[in-house]
Amino acid sequence: MSGILNPEIIALLLLDVVFLFFGFIAFILSLKIALFWDSNATTKRQYTLVKQSYLGAVIIKYILALKIPLILFFVFILDELSTILNGAMCAAGVINATPYGTYLLVLKIFNIYLFLYWLYLHKVDEANELQPYTRIKFALFSVLFFPFLAEIVLEFALFSSLDVNTLVDCCGTIYSFASQSYLSVVMRSFGSSYLVGLFYFLFLAIIMSYVLKKENLFALLNLVFIVVSLATLIMFFGTYIYEMPTHHCPFCFLQKDYNYVGYFLYTFLFLGTFHGLAVAFVPATKKMQQSYYKTSLLFLSLYVLSVTFYVVRYVLVNGVWL
């Protein structure tokens, strides 16, 4: 095992150890609460569970609240590592340098939606003096603990298996149409014009489902919008950010050369789609649900306007399409 260690990686892994320690405590408490919680009971065990639920909720809340922004720190570390790995030009090369990178990135994105869902469910539960979702939220964390644990294990595996002496693929190779990756197969199978048309159609459909107050349809459209947005960002919109028709990397615009615009785009997309899903899946009052609707539409609009801006600007300045 070779591995790479720098201060940023050491800090991230130390945080993982701390999170794992407290997360395991919260997991044990969550299991007890999920199995034995009875809000109507006046027994000593129930009184103990009430106190433990407060402790467990505090631990979980702060672990998850910190883990969510740490994904940005993780991407920053990958970009830093790209400067010392042979062949890597950005985080894409680091991600593909080991068998663990892609799985870790997908799991991090999956977890961030789940973690934020738990935080919102906890917020709703705390706002109600009867705390009707206590057993549910701790049962949920009992399940979430395992992808949380898997993420930490994969993070250690990724950084411990990196080798500075190994030549890795650059993003131009990984995301080229000639590549044999799953993404490249999708890029060859679907024309960018078809997906871009679907992208704008979905956005308009999301607006219409809000007008009609169809929360299940609104959430479903947001779920599809995540996939289509990422595909069009790589296949079409990204090329206008780079102003290069052959550059399809979803990581390079996280760098200084492109004013870190990727951080804003991914944040807009994540916040928009999460709140879109929350409309149907987070139990809430009408007022809170309306807030989820508006927040989702705000950030989705910012995302659509941002990626469209790069296309319009390029065409106006150069008079041609890429």
C-alpha positions as CSV (number, residue, x, y, z in Angstrom):
1,M,0.0,0.0,0.0
2,S,1.5,3.3,-1.1
3,G,-0.9,6.2,-0.4
4,I,-0.5,9.9,-0.3
5,L,-0.7,12.0,2.9
6,N,-0.7,15.8,3.1
7,P,-2.1,18.1,5.8
8,E,-5.5,18.3,4.1
9,I,-5.9,14.5,3.8
10,I,-4.7,14.0,7.4
11,A,-7.3,16.5,8.6
12,L,-10.1,14.9,6.6
13,L,-9.2,11.4,7.8
14,L,-8.9,12.5,11.4
15,L,-12.4,14.0,11.1
16,D,-13.6,10.7,9.7
17,V,-12.3,8.9,12.8
18,V,-14.0,11.4,15.1
19,F,-17.2,11.1,13.1
20,L,-17.1,7.3,13.2
21,F,-16.6,7.3,17.0
22,F,-19.5,9.6,17.7
23,G,-21.5,8.1,14.9
24,F,-21.2,4.7,16.4
25,I,-22.5,6.0,19.8
26,A,-25.4,7.6,18.0
27,F,-26.1,4.4,16.1
28,I,-26.3,2.4,19.4
29,L,-28.7,5.0,20.9
30,S,-30.7,5.1,17.7
31,L,-31.2,1.4,17.7
32,K,-32.5,1.5,21.3
33,I,-34.8,4.4,20.6
34,A,-36.1,2.8,17.4
35,L,-36.9,-0.5,19.2
36,F,-38.2,0.7,22.5
37,W,-39.6,4.2,22.1
38,D,-43.1,4.7,23.4
39,S,-44.3,8.2,23.7
40,N,-47.3,7.2,25.8
41,A,-45.2,5.3,28.4
42,T,-44.3,6.8,31.7
43,T,-41.7,4.1,32.6
44,K,-38.1,4.6,33.7
45,R,-36.9,3.2,30.4
46,Q,-38.9,5.7,28.5
47,Y,-37.6,8.6,30.6
48,T,-34.0,7.3,29.9
49,L,-34.8,7.1,26.2
50,V,-36.0,10.7,26.2
51,K,-32.7,11.9,27.5
52,Q,-30.8,9.6,25.2
53,S,-32.8,10.9,22.2
54,Y,-31.7,14.4,22.9
55,L,-28.0,13.3,23.1
56,G,-28.3,11.2,20.0
57,A,-30.0,13.9,18.0
58,V,-27.3,16.5,18.9
59,I,-24.5,14.1,17.9
60,I,-26.2,13.1,14.6
61,K,-27.2,16.7,13.8
62,Y,-23.6,18.0,14.1
63,I,-22.0,15.1,12.3
64,L,-24.3,15.4,9.3
65,A,-24.2,19.2,9.3
66,L,-20.4,19.0,9.0
67,K,-20.3,16.1,6.6
68,I,-22.4,18.0,4.0
69,P,-20.0,20.9,3.4
70,L,-17.0,18.6,3.7
71,I,-17.8,17.2,0.3
72,L,-16.5,20.6,-1.1
73,F,-13.3,20.2,0.9
74,F,-13.0,16.6,-0.5
75,V,-13.2,17.9,-4.1
76,F,-10.7,20.6,-3.2
77,I,-8.3,17.9,-2.0
78,L,-8.8,16.0,-5.2
79,D,-7.9,19.1,-7.2
80,E,-4.8,19.6,-5.1
81,L,-3.7,16.0,-5.7
82,S,-4.1,16.3,-9.4
83,T,-1.0,18.5,-9.4
84,I,1.2,15.6,-8.2
85,L,-0.3,12.6,-10.0
86,N,1.2,11.9,-13.4
87,G,-1.3,12.5,-16.1
88,A,-4.0,14.1,-14.0
89,M,-5.2,17.6,-14.9
90,C,-8.1,17.8,-12.3
91,A,-10.1,15.8,-9.8
92,A,-11.3,13.4,-12.6
93,G,-7.8,11.9,-12.9
94,V,-7.6,11.3,-9.1
95,I,-11.1,9.8,-8.9
96,N,-10.2,7.3,-11.7
97,A,-6.7,6.6,-10.3
98,T,-8.1,3.8,-8.1
99,P,-11.0,1.4,-8.2
100,Y,-12.6,3.2,-5.2
101,G,-12.9,6.8,-6.5
102,T,-16.1,6.6,-8.6
103,Y,-17.9,4.6,-6.0
104,L,-16.9,7.0,-3.3
105,L,-18.0,10.1,-5.2
106,V,-21.4,8.5,-6.1
107,L,-21.9,7.4,-2.4
108,K,-21.0,10.9,-1.2
109,I,-23.6,12.5,-3.5
110,F,-26.2,9.9,-2.4
111,N,-25.4,10.4,1.2
112,I,-25.7,14.2,1.0
113,Y,-29.3,13.9,0.0
114,L,-30.0,11.3,2.7
115,F,-28.2,13.3,5.4
116,L,-30.0,16.6,4.6
117,Y,-33.3,14.7,4.6
118,W,-32.6,13.5,8.1
119,L,-31.8,17.0,9.2
120,Y,-35.0,18.4,7.8
121,L,-37.0,15.5,9.3
122,H,-35.4,16.3,12.7
123,K,-36.3,20.0,12.3
124,V,-39.9,19.1,11.7
125,D,-39.9,16.7,14.6
126,E,-38.4,19.3,17.0
127,A,-40.9,21.9,15.9
128,N,-43.8,19.7,17.1
129,E,-44.0,19.4,20.9
130,L,-45.3,15.9,20.6
131,Q,-42.2,14.9,18.5
132,P,-44.2,12.4,16.3
133,Y,-41.2,11.5,14.2
134,T,-38.7,10.6,16.9
135,R,-38.8,6.8,16.4
136,I,-38.8,7.2,12.6
137,K,-35.8,9.6,12.5
138,F,-33.7,7.3,14.7
139,A,-34.7,4.2,12.8
140,L,-33.7,6.1,9.7
141,F,-30.3,6.9,11.1
142,S,-29.8,3.2,12.1
143,V,-30.0,2.6,8.4
144,L,-28.0,5.6,7.3
145,F,-25.2,4.6,9.5
146,F,-24.1,1.9,7.1
147,P,-23.7,4.1,3.9
148,F,-22.1,6.6,6.3
149,L,-19.6,3.9,7.4
150,A,-19.1,2.7,3.8
151,E,-18.2,6.3,2.8
152,I,-15.5,6.5,5.5
153,V,-14.1,3.1,4.6
154,L,-13.9,4.1,0.9
155,E,-12.3,7.4,1.7
156,F,-9.5,5.6,3.6
157,A,-9.2,3.1,0.7
158,L,-8.9,5.8,-1.9
159,F,-6.2,7.9,-0.2
160,S,-4.2,4.8,0.9
161,S,-4.1,3.3,-2.6
162,L,-3.0,6.4,-4.6
163,D,0.4,6.1,-6.1
164,V,2.4,9.1,-7.4
165,N,4.4,6.8,-9.6
166,T,1.4,5.6,-11.5
167,L,0.3,7.3,-14.7
168,V,-3.4,8.1,-14.7
169,D,-5.8,9.2,-17.4
170,C,-6.6,12.9,-17.8
171,C,-10.1,14.2,-18.0
172,G,-9.8,14.6,-21.8
173,T,-9.4,10.8,-22.1
174,I,-11.9,9.8,-19.5
175,Y,-14.8,12.0,-20.9
176,S,-14.0,11.7,-24.6
177,F,-16.6,10.2,-27.0
178,A,-14.0,7.5,-27.8
179,S,-13.8,6.3,-24.2
180,Q,-15.5,3.1,-23.3
181,S,-16.9,4.4,-20.0
182,Y,-20.6,4.3,-19.3
183,L,-20.8,8.1,-19.6
184,S,-19.2,8.0,-23.1
185,V,-21.7,5.3,-24.2
186,V,-24.5,7.6,-23.1
187,M,-22.9,10.5,-24.9
188,R,-22.7,8.5,-28.1
189,S,-26.2,7.1,-27.8
190,F,-28.0,10.4,-27.2
191,G,-27.5,13.6,-29.1
192,S,-26.8,16.7,-27.1
193,S,-29.7,18.6,-28.8
194,Y,-32.1,15.9,-27.6
195,L,-31.0,16.1,-24.0
196,V,-30.8,19.9,-24.0
197,G,-34.4,20.0,-25.2
198,L,-35.4,17.5,-22.5
199,F,-33.5,19.7,-20.0
200,Y,-35.6,22.8,-20.7
201,F,-38.8,20.8,-21.0
202,L,-38.3,19.3,-17.6
203,F,-37.7,22.8,-16.1
204,L,-40.9,24.1,-17.6
205,A,-42.7,20.9,-16.4
206,I,-41.4,21.5,-12.9
207,I,-42.8,25.1,-13.0
208,M,-46.2,23.8,-14.2
209,S,-46.4,21.1,-11.5
210,Y,-45.8,23.9,-9.0
211,V,-48.6,26.0,-10.4
212,L,-50.9,22.9,-10.3
213,K,-49.6,22.0,-6.8
214,K,-48.9,18.4,-7.8
215,E,-46.2,17.6,-5.1
216,N,-45.6,14.0,-6.2
217,L,-45.1,15.0,-9.8
218,F,-42.9,18.0,-8.7
219,A,-40.7,15.6,-6.7
220,L,-40.5,13.0,-9.6
221,L,-39.6,15.7,-12.1
222,N,-36.8,17.0,-9.8
223,L,-35.4,13.5,-9.5
224,V,-35.2,13.1,-13.3
225,F,-33.9,16.7,-13.6
226,I,-30.8,15.7,-11.5
227,V,-29.8,13.1,-14.0
228,V,-30.6,15.1,-17.1
229,S,-28.8,18.2,-15.7
230,L,-25.6,16.4,-15.0
231,A,-25.7,14.8,-18.5
232,T,-26.3,18.1,-20.3
233,L,-23.7,19.9,-18.1
234,I,-21.0,17.4,-19.3
235,M,-22.2,17.0,-22.9
236,F,-23.3,20.5,-23.8
237,F,-23.2,23.4,-21.3
238,G,-19.7,22.6,-20.0
239,T,-18.2,23.0,-23.4
240,Y,-19.5,26.6,-23.4
241,I,-18.0,27.3,-20.0
242,Y,-14.6,25.9,-21.3
243,E,-15.2,27.4,-24.8
244,M,-13.9,24.1,-26.2
245,P,-16.2,21.7,-28.1
246,T,-14.1,18.6,-27.0
247,H,-13.8,19.4,-23.3
248,H,-16.5,17.6,-21.3
249,C,-15.0,17.4,-17.8
250,P,-17.4,17.9,-14.9
251,F,-14.5,18.9,-12.6
252,C,-12.3,21.4,-14.4
253,F,-14.8,24.3,-13.9
254,L,-14.3,23.9,-10.1
255,Q,-10.8,25.4,-10.6
256,K,-9.6,29.0,-10.4
257,D,-9.2,29.2,-14.2
258,Y,-13.0,29.2,-14.5
259,N,-13.7,31.3,-11.4
260,Y,-14.8,28.3,-9.4
261,V,-18.1,28.5,-11.2
262,G,-18.6,24.7,-10.7
263,Y,-19.1,25.1,-7.0
264,F,-22.0,27.5,-7.6
265,L,-23.6,25.4,-10.3
266,Y,-23.5,22.2,-8.2
267,T,-24.7,24.0,-5.1
268,F,-27.7,25.5,-7.1
269,L,-28.5,22.1,-8.6
270,F,-28.3,20.3,-5.3
271,L,-30.3,22.8,-3.2
272,G,-32.9,23.1,-6.0
273,T,-33.5,19.3,-6.5
274,F,-33.3,18.5,-2.8
275,H,-36.0,21.0,-1.9
276,G,-38.0,19.7,-4.9
277,L,-37.8,16.2,-3.4
278,A,-38.6,17.5,0.1
279,V,-42.0,18.8,-1.2
280,A,-43.2,15.2,-1.3
281,F,-41.0,13.3,1.1
282,V,-40.4,15.6,4.1
283,P,-43.6,15.8,6.3
284,A,-44.4,19.5,6.7
285,T,-47.1,22.1,7.2
286,K,-48.6,23.9,4.2
287,K,-46.4,26.9,5.0
288,M,-43.2,24.8,5.2
289,Q,-44.1,23.0,2.0
290,Q,-44.7,26.3,0.2
291,S,-41.2,27.3,1.4
292,Y,-39.7,24.1,-0.1
293,Y,-41.5,24.9,-3.4
294,K,-40.1,28.4,-3.6
295,T,-36.6,27.4,-2.5
296,S,-36.5,24.7,-5.1
297,L,-37.7,27.0,-7.9
298,L,-35.3,29.7,-6.9
299,F,-32.2,27.5,-7.0
300,L,-33.3,25.6,-10.1
301,S,-33.9,28.9,-11.9
302,L,-30.4,30.1,-10.8
303,Y,-28.9,26.9,-12.2
304,V,-30.8,27.1,-15.6
305,L,-30.0,30.8,-16.0
306,S,-26.4,30.3,-15.2
307,V,-25.7,27.5,-17.7
308,T,-27.8,29.3,-20.3
309,F,-25.8,32.4,-19.8
310,Y,-22.6,30.8,-20.9
311,V,-24.2,29.5,-24.1
312,V,-25.8,32.9,-25.0
313,R,-22.6,34.8,-24.2
314,Y,-20.5,32.6,-26.4
315,V,-22.9,32.8,-29.4
316,L,-23.2,36.6,-29.1
317,V,-19.5,37.1,-28.9
318,N,-18.4,34.6,-31.5
319,G,-21.5,34.4,-33.7
320,V,-21.3,30.5,-33.9
321,W,-22.4,27.5,-31.9
322,L,-19.8,25.0,-30.6
